[in-house]
Amino acid sequence: MIALELMIKGVTLFLILAGRVTGRQDLAQALVITLIVIEVVIMVVAGGLVLGVFRNTRSVGSRQIRNLKG
C-alpha cells in the first residue's frame, strides 16, 4: 500500500509540473483533485482487503494468503 501511495504521489507531482510547464494549470488542478479522490477510494478498498485477510489469518504474509481458498 505504501508503494502504491508513493507512485500516486509521483503522478500527482508530474501532473502539477506538466500543468505549470504548458500553462494549463486549471486543467492540471482538476486532474489532481480527481486523482486525489480516486486515491482515497483505492486506499480505503486496499485497507479493507488487508484488514479482512488479517482477520482470517492473523497475518498479512503472502504464504497465508496463498492458503486461503473459496
Stockholm file with secondary structure:
# STOCKHOLM 1.0

chainA/1-70         MIALELMIKGVTLFLILAGRVTGRQDLAQALVITLIVIEVVIMVVAGGLVLGVFRNTRSVGSRQIRNLKG
#=GR chainA/1-70 SS CHHHHHHHHHHHHHHHHHHHHHTCHHHHHHHHHHHHHHHHHHHHHHHHHHHHHHHHHSCCCHHHHHTCCC
#=GC SS_cons        CHHHHHHHHHHHHHHHHHHHHHTCHHHHHHHHHHHHHHHHHHHHHHHHHHHHHHHHHSCCCHHHHHTCCC
//
